Amino acid sequence: MTANDDTPDNYEHRERPRDGRNRFVRSMDNVRRDAEAAAYWAEHRCTYQEIADRFGYYDRSQAWRGIQAAKRDVALPAVTKLRQTEAEQLDALYLMALEIIERNHVVVSHGHIVYGDDGKPLPDDGPRLQAIQTALRIRDQYQNLHGLKQPAKVEHTGGVKFEIVGVDPQDLT
């Protein structure tokens, strides 16, 4: 199908393929149709019902969803590049935090190193602990960026008691 073949006779209602869990998935035909419908809609600014009729969608809401999917498809390479750039920056920051964690830090007071009774500089764990917290925050950001966090599952037990005000329970039986 070429870009000029946009007459209603060239499109028919297409079955939407499903995955193993019986959820709808987008086929390459549907991706192409969504892109053509979005281009047509952008050029002609017609109604979604007209798009549905012309491109073989079942109804105007499916036409709208197809155009929205085409918009996401266009933005996907840019979003992927942005995620990659952000991930590289987070990786660099994480490496800096690891370098700080691995360094030996000594206690400094009034510009002078503080020595212990044995004559050795006293170790300062403060910078290392701060770097560990920073590294954990960076990992958290990385997980958010890539959608690796699972949503919290909330379970509720118990019952619900309904009370009808102004009605005698005896009258309900």
Protein Blocks (a to p, Z undefined) as FASTA:
>chain_A
ZZklmcfklpccddddddfkopacddfklmmmmmmmmmmmmmnopafklmmmmnopablm
lmmmmmmmmmmmmmmmmmmmmmmmmmmmmmmmmmmmmmmmmpccdddeehiacddfkopa
cddfklmmmmmmmmmmmmmmmmmmnopaccdddddedddddddehiafklmZZ
